[in-house]
Amino acid sequence: MTAPLLPRDVPRGLASHEVPEPLRNDVRVLGEFLGRVLRESVGDDLLADVERLRELAIKAHDDPESDALARAEELVAGFTLTRAEQVARAFTCYFHLANTAEEYHRVRVLREREAHADPHALTPDDSLPAALAQLSDEVGPDEARRRLQEAEFRPVLTAHPTEARRRAVSRSIRRIAELVAERDVRSVGGMSLAENDRRLLAEIDTLWRTAPLRQAKPSVLDEVRTVLSVFESTLADVLPAVYRRLDDWILDGEAGTTPPVVRPFARLGSWIGGDRDGNPNVTAEVTRAAAQLASEQVLVALEQSARRTAAGLTLDATGTPPSSELNALWQRQRSLSEEIASRVAADSPNEPHRRELLFVVERLGATRGRNADLAYGSSAELEADLLVVQRSLVAGGATRQAFGDLQRLLWQVQTFGFHLAELELRQHSQVHEGALADIEAHGIDGELEPRTVEVLDTFRTIGTIQKRFGPEAARRYIVSFTQSAEHLAAVYRLAELAYGGPENVPVIDAIPLFETFADLEASVDILQGALELPQVRKRLAENGRRVEVMLGYSDSSKDVGPVSATLALDDAQRRITAWARENDIVLTLFHGRGGALGRGGGPANRAVLAQPPGSVDGRFKLTEQGEVIFARYGDAHIAARHIEQVVAATLLAGAPSVEKRNADAAERFAGLAARLDEASRTHFHALVRADGFPQWFSAVTPLEEIGLLPIGSRPARRGLSVSSLDDLRAIPWVFSWSQARINLAGWYGLGTALEQVDDLAELRAAYAQWPLFGTMIDNVEMSLAKTDERIAARYLELGDRDDLARAVLDEMARTRRWVLAITESDAMLSRRRILGRAVQLRSPYVDALSLLQLRALRGLRTGDAVEHADDLRRLLLLTVNGVAAGVQNTG
């Protein structure tokens, strides 16, 4: 592609002007190199076809009244299937390269901002120091510091099938990203630049030649390993770095010479290998293996970190004498292994603090190797040893060494333990009901169904993991579709059956997951009933009356539409918060937010600040899934920024000014909320409950074909076919609408609701004063910016239902019209320059892939090309990857 971002001859107006020069240069180089690779590997004719389609797509986008889109369709229709596949792969490669350039530009901007920042300034406004300063002004410095020390941020990593790329493709992209960053170093030039060019061309050639589709679905443990790579590459170092930055700001000149103020506030969770709801591939054996893989990863990281720390503790005993406590610890260590003690002592003569850290390294290796004589029994034992070293350094006057790298190691131990991330288990309430019925019918020692045996084995696995890594490694058990307190009681009953009675049952917290509209409405009654369970009362006495409640964004949105789901979730949080306060409960709300807008996605920090008063209370927990994990945590700079933003919002959510604003807005706009809820839900139900809607949905989107993609270990649907939306998981529901360039799951019903309100002044006031409504409108605006009516209409034609197609297109136009009016904008995202520019520049290229996908879909739906069905299906699946990369959104 000779000019991949901006055409040579078609002006792009403001969007073209606003592209930062460094980003423009990166994309230009990557695009030119891709064009060169295409020419070398296939020939000039492929590049010419790509260029023709590209230019027609841009023309169609810039001049909707022209016939460019029809001409582009004709061009695509004339391609052989082989050529269509090559063109689809070329555009997909382009998006991978453009995404890489854009991500690196974000890093570049963050680096430049940090390089020129005043370390004592409070900008940006959403930084942690700024949040702490505002909180101090409102509640006082002591109270603000107390809240900081009790804050919790719990991202839970999930492996839903939303990362459409192969791991081989992801690795290739990472290598390209490293080379793009290398080019940015000012010293690169001459032969160094020539070397970079050569390597970059080779990597782009590898990306082009790497098969974009997996041959088989990844296993659950493959998914575990993929996500663990994020810990290895960023999170192991980023989290202590975030603590350090905030501590440096708070302590200012005393930083590094005094005990830290910041306590670790982040704790990782994971559903990967624990989430068995609808995934028969997650077994008790897999859960044990997942826990072991995570432990192996964190123990390796701690061993390496301890080794680095030891290397810097070359303090002579004469100048920094060991404390008596350290000497006593050394004697205890020697008794474990005289051989190791002699070796490390020889390696660190008269360096008692380094000597002790080297023995810690040996013990960590023994822990990883399961050497019972030398291994640590728990991370608490390791932490205790490190604190002895730290206190000895302080007593010896070496405070900078005590609170330098050693403190970083301590933060890592406190954050990750020996388990890295708590493995949370999840199962559907109906599975528990079936298991109990089976046991009642046949007895615990009778001939039980395999699924019942698996349920019992799962509870036994929890005990195995806790015995090895402690209760914090796996104690949360989430019950999908919790519809009564009995569904929570079933968890404890099954655990007791698995262990032959309550005496030996491991620590278990049964967590309700309220997903549907009806479940959200009944949530408080269910929670009140749970307080009567003896097992729950026992846990409350043990854990300081802490209760966790999970809220499902996905199924509630699919159930009643995005507007009513948003309002129902907000209302449920208010009522659950009030219930917790009345019952002296320390509440944590767990938000099952997906990455896509139709699944509750959007900027997490803004969502936190829009929560009802008291519902956050310094604790924020959410799911991070699929492509979102790599987008937010794949780069260290971006990960640090994301974590700081979310934790800052978590603190600010409890500021009196923020709570008052949200409370006042909820009261002020309660009537508006009721009208929006009723109108949007009625309109949404009129569509999805129309006769034949599930079959029509399957026809107008690549739903069936997405189910064939080997992109996740979990099945896309609960049954064999989609005869009702209840059969369909929320992820393919959102993914399919996204592929069809409609994004219906994120906005349908809003336009009609706004039109029925028909009070622009009131709606603008709500947008300005009601954070929940403002966030919803902004998210819908983003969703609509990624739609295209003309492309959408072509997909909808495939269903042969003019009534449903018309309803969708009319609601899209209606919602777009009202969102623009409320935001006082003349185009989608015109006020959000960076995001708007990115979406605007990508859209024509996504259009080109959509036309290729439409060609494949038409052939498959009409059955006119039965003999080419496999090739058409392959073309379609290739375009699914490309569109996902282009819109940067799947499920």
N, C-alpha and C positions, 0 to 999 in steps of 0.2 A: 504494500500500500504506500504510494508515494507521498500522500499527505493525509495521514489517517484521521486526524482530529478535525481539521478545517479544510474544505475543498480549495482547490487552486483558483477557481473562477466564480464561486458563489459566495458573496459576502454574507456573513452571519450576524452582522449588526453588533448589538451591545455584548452578546455572549462572546463573540470573537474578541472584542476589545478587552474584555475582563479576564481572559485567560492569563494567569501569571506567566511571565516569560520563562522562568525555570521549568515550570510544568509543560509549557508549550514545547520547549526544546527537548525535554525527556520523551514526550509522546511522539514528536517528530522523528527523533532518532530511532525509537523502538518501531515505529511504523515503517520507516524506510528500511530498517533491517529485516522486518517481516516481509516486506515486498521483495527484497533481495532473496530471501530464503524461498519464497514461493516461486520466483523465477528460476532459481537454481534447481529446485527439487521437482517441479512439474513443467514449468515453461512460461513463456510470455503470455500465452493464450489464457492461462488461468488468471494471471494478474490482470489481464485486460477485462475478463469477465467480472472479476471482483470490483474493479474500478467502475465499470459500467453500472453495476447494481448499486454501488455506493453513491455514485453521482445522481442516479435517478431517485434514490431514497432521500437524499438531501434535498433535491429539487422538490419532491413531493412534500417534504416537511416544511420547507420555507415558503412554498407557494401551493397551498391546499387546493386552489382552484384549477391548477394545471392538470394535465393528464399523465403526470410523471408516475403516479402510483400504479395506474393501469398499465403503463409501459413497463414498469418494473415487474409487475405480475406476468406480463407476456414474456419478458426475458427469463424469468425463473421457470416458467412453463416450458420454455424451449431447451433448458439444460437437460442433458442426460442425467440419469440418477447418480452416476459417478461424479459428474461435474457439480451437481447440486451438493453432494456430500463434501467435495473439496471446498466449495465456496462457503458452506456452513462452517467447516472447520477453520477456514481462514478468518472469518468474522469472529468466531469464538476465541481464536488465538489473539486477535486484536483486542478483544475485551479483557482478556487476562493481562495483556501488556498495559492497556490503559488503566486498569485497576491498580496494577503495580505502580505505575507512575503517580497516580493520584494518591495512593497510600503513602508513597515515599514523600510526596510533596507535603502531606500533613506532618510527617516527621520533620521535614525541613523547616516548616513554619514553627513547630514547637521548639526546635533547637534554637532557631534565631530569636524567638521570643524569650527563651531562657537566657540566652547569651547577653541580651541587652536589658534584662529585667533588673530592677532594683530589688535586692534580696529582702528588703524590709517593706516593700510595697505590698498592697493587698490586692493587686490585680493578677489575673482576671477575677471578676466578681464571683465566679462560681468555684474559686479555689478553696482549698481547705483552710488556709490562714484567714481568708476573707470571711468564711462562714464562722470560724471561731471568734473572730473579732466582732462580728455582728451579734453573735450569741452572747459574748461578754458584755457588750453594751446593753443588752436587753435583760439578762438575768444575773449579771455579775460575773467577774472572772473565776471565782471559786466554783460556782455552779456550772459554768461553761466547761471548766476543766474536768469536773466530775462527770459531766455528760460525755465528754470526749473519751474518758477512760472506761466508760461503760458502753460505748457505741459498738454496734455489731454490723458488719456487712458480710452476708453469706451468699455468694454466687454459687449456684448448683449447676454443674456442667451436665448437659444431657446430650444424647446421641440420636436425636430424632433424624430421620433421613432428609435433611435439608442441605447438606453439603454435597452438591452434585458432582464435584470434582473428584477425580481419582487422586490417591495419595501421591502417585508418581507425578501427576500434573502439578500438584501443590508443591512438591519438592523442587520441580523445575522452576516454578514461579519464584520460590524463595531464592534460588540461586541467581535468577535474573534480578531480583530486588537488590541483592547484595552488590551486584555489578553496577546497577543504577546508582546506588549510594556511593560506590567507589568513584564513579565519574564525577560526583559532586565535590570531591575533595579538590581544593584549589591547586594542589601540587601535581594533580594528574595532567600530564601533557606529553607531547613528543612521543617517545617510545612507549611510555606508560599508557597513554591514551590508545595507541595502536594495539597494544596488548589487550586492553579492555574491549576495544572493538571486536577483536578476534574472538575473545571468549564470549562476549555477548551474542555475537552471531552464532557461535556454536550452541549456546544454550537455547536461543530462539529456534534454531534448527531442531534441537532435541525436543523442544516443546511441540513443534509442528509434527514431528514424526512419532510422538508418543500417542498411543491409542487413547482417545478421550473417554471411552466407555470401559467400565470394568467388565471383565468376562464373567464374574460371579459376585454375588452379594458379599459384602464384608461380614465376617463373623463378629459376634459381640466383643470378643477380645481384640479383634482388629480395631474396633471403634475405641476400645479402652486405650490401646497403644497410640492411636492417632491423637486423642485429646491429651494424653500424658505428655506428648511432645510439646504441648504449649507450656506445661509446667517446666519442662527442661529448658526450653528456649527463653522463656520470659518470667513466669510467675515466681519461680524460686528466688530470683533476684529482685524483681520489681516490688513485691510487697514490703520487704525490709527497706528498700530504697524509699518507698512512700512514707514509711514510718520515720525514717531518718530525716527526710526533707521537712516534715512537719515539726519534728523535734528540734531541728536546727532553727526553725523560725521562732518557735516558742521560747527556747532557751537563749537564743541570740549568742552573745559572746561567751556564755558558759557552755555552749553546746560541745559535747565530747569530753567534758571534764566533770560532769555531774550526772547522777542517775537520770535516765530518760524519763520524760513526762508521759510520752506516748506508750500506751500498751497496745499490743497487737489487736486490731479490731476486725481483721478479715479471717474468716474460716471458710475453707473450700468444702463444697459438697459435690457428690456425683451420683447420678442415676445410672451411669453406664455400667452394666453388669448387675444392677440391682432392680431396675425397672422391668418387671415381668408382666405388667398389664398388657395383654394382647400380644406379647412376644414370647412364643414357646421356646425360642432359642436361649432365653435366659433361664438357666437351671441353677440349682443349688451349687453344683460343681463349678459352673461359670462364675457365680458370685464369689466363691472362695478364690478362684483364680484371679478375678479382677482385684480383689483386696490385696492379694499377694503381689500382683504387678505394680500396684500403686505404692505398696510398702517398699518394694525393691527400688523403685524410682527415687523415692524420697530419701531412703537410706544412702544411696549412692551420692545424692546431692549433699546430704549432711556430712558424709565422709569427706567429700571434696572440699566443702566449706571449712570443716574443722582442720583439714590439712593446710589450707591457705592461711587460716588464722594462726596456726602453730608456727608457720614459716615466719610470721612477723613478730613473734614473741621471743626474740633473742635477747632478753633482758638478763643481765648478769645478776647472780644472787647477791653480790656485794652491794650493788647499787639499789637493787629491788629485792630485798630479802623475802622469802616465802613466809606466809603466816603459819602458825602452828596448825591451823585447820587444814591448810594445803599439805603440810607434811604428813598429817594423819591420813589424808586422802591418798597420798602417794603410798603409804605403807599398806593401806587396804588394797590398792591396785596391784602392788607387788605380790601380795598374797594370791592374787588370781593367776599370775604367770610371771615367775621369776625370769624366764627366758626373754619375754617381751620387755619387761622392765629393764633388764640389763641392756638390751639393744637400744631402746629409746633413750636411756640415760647416756649411753655412749654417743648417740647422735646429738645430744644437747647437753654437753658438759657444763655444769654450774649454771644451767638455765632451767630452773625448776618449773616455771610456768609453761615454757615450751614443752618440757618433758611431760607434763601432765596432759597437755593437749594432744601430744603424739600418742599417748596411751589411749586417750579418748578415740582417736582415729582407729586404733587397733580394735577397740571394743565395738565401734560401729561396724567395722568389717565383720567381726564375729557375730554381731546381731543379724547382719544380712545373711551370713552363712549358717545361721541357726546353731552356733556353737554355744551350748547351754552353759558351759563353765565360764565363759568370758562375756557372753552377750549381756546387753542391758535388758532388764525385764520390762522397762517402759521408757517412754520419752521423759517422764517426770524424773527418773533416775539420772538421765543424761543432763537434764536441766539443773538438777541439784549439784552435780559435779561442776558444771560450767559456772554456776554462781559462786562456788567455793573459789575457783580460780579468779573470778571477778573481784570478790571481796579481798582476796590476797593482794591483787594488784593495787586496789585502792589503798589498802593498809601500807603498802610499800611506796606509795606516792605516785604510782604510774596510772593516773586516772585516765589519761588519753588512750592508753592501751586497754584499760578496763572497759571503757565505753566507746571504743572504736570498733574494730572488726569483730571482737569478741561479742559485743552487744548485737551486732548484725547476726551472728550465729545463734545467739539466744533468741532473737526475734523469729528466726527460721524454725527453731525447735518449738517455740510456743505457738507458732502459726500452723505448722504442718504435722507436728508430732511424728510418730512412726507410721502413720497411716496415710498421710498426705491430704486426703479428702475423705470426709465421712461418706461412706457408701450407704445411701438411702434406698430402702426397698419399697416397691410399690406393687400392689395387686388389686384387682377388681373385687368389689364386695361380693359379687355373685359367685366368684370362685371360692371364697371363704364359705358362703352359704352351702354350696355344693359339697365341699369337703366335710363340713359338719354333718350334713345329711348322710353322706356316705359312711362316715364313722359311726353314726347312730344306727345305721342299718346293718353294718357288718362287724362293728366292734373295732377297737384300735388295733387289735392283733389279727383281724380278719382279712379277707381278700379285698383290698381296697383298690379303687381306681388309680391308675398311674398319676393322674393329676393330683389326687389327694395325697399320695405318697410324696410327690414333689413339694406340695405345700408344707407338709410336716418336715421334710428335709430342709426346706428354706429356713424354718425357725431354728432347727439344729445348727444350721450354718451361721446364724447370727451369734449363737453361743461360741462357736469355734473362732469366729473372727474376734469377738470381744476377749476371749481368753488369750489370744495372741497379741492383740493391739490395744485392748482396753475398750470400755463402753463407748467412748467417743468415736470409735471407728465404724460402728454400725448399730445404732439404736433406734433410728427413726423409721417407722413403718407407715407408709402412706396408703390410705384406703380410697381407691378411686370410686366415684359415685357413692359417697357416703350419704345415705338417705334416712338413717336412724341411728340412735345410740347403740342399737344392737349390732350394727356393722362394725363398731369399734370394739364392742365386747367380744365379737367373734375372733378378733386378732389375739386377745389375751387367752381366750378359751383354747384356741388351736395351739398356742405356745405351751400351755399347761399340758395339753394332750401329748405334744411332741416330747416333753420332758418328764412325763409320768407324774405330774403334780406341780403345784406352784413353787415348791421349794427351790428348784434348780433352774428356774426360768431366768434367762439373761435379762438385762435392762432393756425394756422396750417402751417406746412412746408411740402409741397409735395416733396417727395424725389424720383428721378428716380432710378429704378433698371435696369441696363443694363446687360442682361444675355446671350443672344445668340451672336454668332460671328458677325452677321449682326448688331445687336444693339450696340455692342461695337464699330464697325466701324462708326456708325452714331451718336455716343454719343455727339460729340462736336456740330454738327449741331442742335441736339435736345436741348442741353443746351443753345445754342445761341438763339433759338426760344423761350425758356422759359423766357429769359430776357425781352421779349416783353410783357409778361403777366402782367397786372396791379397789380394783387395780389402778384406776385413775386417781382415786383418793390417795392411794399409797404413793404413787409417783409425785403427786403434788406435795406431799409431805417431805419427800426426798429431794426435790429439785427446786425448792423455793417458790412453789405454786406457779411454775412456768408452763404455759400451754402454747402449742403451735397450731395454726389453722391455715390450710392451703386453699387458695382461691383459683379456680380454673378459668382462664380467659378464653380458651379455645372453644370448648363445647358450648359455653354460654353464648358466645357470639354466633356460633352456628345454629343455636337453638332459637334465639330471639332477634338476631341481627346485631350489628356492632353498636348502634346507639343505645338500645335498651340494655344490652350487656354491660356497657360502660356505666350506665346509671344504676343498674342492679348491683354491680360490684361495689360501687361507691356506697350505695345504701346498706348493703350487707356489712361493709367495713364499719360504718357508723354504728350499726346495731350490735355487732360483735364487740366493738371497742367498749360500748356502754355496758354490755354484759360482763366483760372482763373487769371493768372498774367496779361494778356492783358485787362481784364475787372475789375481789382482791386477787385477781389473776394477772401475772406478768405475761402479756400477750405478744407473740410474734406472728405477724401475718406473712405467709409465704405466697408470693405472687407467681403463678404459673404463666408468665408472660413469654410468648414466643418472639422470634425475631421479626416476623411479618406483622404489619399493622392489623390484619384481620385476626391476629392471635394475641392482641394486646401489646404489640411491639411499639417501637418509637424510642426516643431518648429517655433513658431510665431516670436521669436526674430530674428532668421536668416532671415526670410521672410521680416521683417521690414528693415533690413540692405541691402537687395537686391532691394529695391524699387527705382524707378527713382528719380533723383535729384529734390528736391522741392516738391515732392508729399506727403511727410509725414509732414514736417514743424511743428514738435512738437505735432502732433495729430494723434493718431492711434485708429481706431475703427474696431472691428471685431465681428463676431458671435462666440459664444461658445456654443456647442450643446451636447446634449445627454451624452454619456459616457465621453466626453472630460471635461464637467463641473466637474464631480466628480473626474476625474483623476488630474485635475489642481487645483481644489479648495476644494477638499474633506478633505485634511489635512492642518492644519495651516502652518506648515513649508514649505510644497511643494507649497502652495498657495503664501506665501510671496516670495519665490524664483522665481516663475513664474512671478509674478507682477513686481518684481524688474528687471528681465531680459528683459521683454517687454518694460518697461518704459525706461530702460537704452538704449535699441536699438532705441526707439523712439527719444530720445535726440541725440544719435550718428548719426542717419540718416541724421541730418542736419549739421554735422561737415563738414567743407570744404574738408577734406581729403577723407571722405566717399563719398561725392557728386562728387568729382573729379574722384575717382576710378570708380564709377558707370557710370558717363558720358563718360569717356574715353573708358570704356569697351563696352558700347553701340555703340559707334562710331567705335571702332576697330573691333567688331564682328558683325556689321550690315549685312554684306554679308552672314556670317554663319547663322545668325538668319533667313534670308529670305530662304535660302536653307533648313534648318531644318523645317521651317513652311510648305513650299510647299510639301516636300517629306512626312512628317509625316501625314499631313492632307489628302493627296491623298491616302496613304496606309490605314489610318483609315476609310475613306469613302468607300474604296473598300470592307472592311469587313462589316461595319454596314449597308451599302446600298445594300448589296448582297440580291438577291431574297430569301425571306423566313428567313432572319436573325432574326427578332423579335421572330418568333415562335421557331426557333432553340435555341435562347438564353433562352427562357422559358423552353425548354426541358432539357438543359444541366446544368442548375442551379436550385436551389430551389426557383426561383422567385415567382411562384404561391403560394407555401407554406408559404413563408415569408409574403405574403399578408394576410395570415390567423393568423399570430402571433398577439396576443393582446398586442402589445408593444407600441402603441401610439394612440392618439386620431385622428390623421389625416389619411385619406385613402392613400394607397401606390401608387395609380395611378389615373389619371384624368378621365379615362373611365372605362368601365366594363371589357375590355380585352386589351391585348397588341397587337395591329395590326401594330403599328409603335412605334419607340422610343419616338416620341412626346407624346404618351399616358403615358409614364412612368416617374415618378419622379426620380431625380438623386440619391436619397437615396437608394431605392431598386436596382437601377442599380449598384451602388458601392457595396452594401451589398451582392448581389447575387454573383458577381464575387469573392468577398472575401471568401464567404462560399465554393465556388468551388475550392479554393486554387489557383486561377489564377490571381486575382487582375488586370485584364485587364484594368480597368478604369484608373489605375495609370501609365501605361507605353506603351500601344499599339501604335505603329507608330514610337517610338523613335529609335528602332534598325535599321529599314529600313532607316530612315533619316540619322543616323550616318554612316551607310554603304555607302549611296550615297555620303556623304561628302568625306569619305575615305581618311582622312588626320589626322592621329593620332596625329602628332605633333601639329597641329592647335587645335584639340579638347582638348588636354592636356593643351595647353596654355589657352584656353577658361575656362577650369575647374579651373585653378589656378587664373585667372585674372578677370573673369566675374562672379560676385556673383549670378546673376540670373541663369546662366547655372550651376554653381557649386551646388546651392541649388537644382535645378531640378534633377541633376544627383544623388545627395545624397539621395533625396527622392525616386527616382526610385530604387536605390539600396536597400533601406529599404523595399520598396514594393516587389521587387523581392525576397528578403531574406525570405519573408513569403509565397512564392509560392512553389509548388512542382510539377515538370513535370510529375512524374509518377501518382500522385493522380489526377492532372489536366486531364491527358489523359483519365482516367477512367470516369470522369464527361463528357468529350467531346464526348466519345463514345455513350452516351445516345441520342445524337441528330441525328445519322444516316446521318451525312453530313461530309464525310471524307475531303472534300475540305476546309470547314471552320475550322474543327478541326486542320488540318495540318497547315493552315495559322496562327492560334493562337500559336501552339507549336513552329513553326519555328520562329515566331517573338519573342516569349519568349526567346528562345535560342540565337537568334541574339542580342537581347537587352542585355541579360546577358553577352554575350561575349564582346560586345563593352564597357559596363559599367566597367567591370573588367579591360579591356585594358586602358581605360581613367584614372581610379583611380590607376592603377598599383598595382592591388591586385590579390591575388590568390584565394580568396573566398569572397563571399558577407559579408560585414560588418567586414572584418578582421581587418580593421584599427580603428573600433569603438568597443572597447573591451567589454564595459558594455552592449550595445545594442546587439552586435553580440552574446555575450554569452547567453543573455536571449532568443533570437530568436532560437539559435541553440539547446538549452536545451529543449525548448518547442515543437519544431517541431515534434518529434516522437509521443508525446502525442496527438497533434492535428491530426496527421495522423490516429491514432486509432479512434478518433471520426469521421474523414472523411470517414473511411471505414464503420462505422456504418451508417452514413448518406447515403452513396452510396447504401448500401443494401436497405434502405428504398426507396430511389429515384428509383432504378431499379424496385422494386415491384410496385410502383405507376405508373411509366412510361409504363411498359409492360402490366399492367393490369392482370398479372398472379395470383394475390392474391386479387381479388376483395373483397372476404369475410373478408380479414384482412386490408382493406384500412384504416380504422380509426386508427387501431393500428400502421400501418406503418407511417401514417401521424403524429401520436403522437411521434413516435420514431424520425422522422425527425426533428420535432420542438424542441425536447429535445436536439438533436445534434446541432441545430442552436445556442442555448444558449451556449453550450460547446465550439464550434468552436469560437464564438465571444469572449468568455472569454479567449480562448487559444491564438488567434492571437491578442487580445486586439484591435480589430478594427471591426466596423460594417459599418455604413454609414455616 
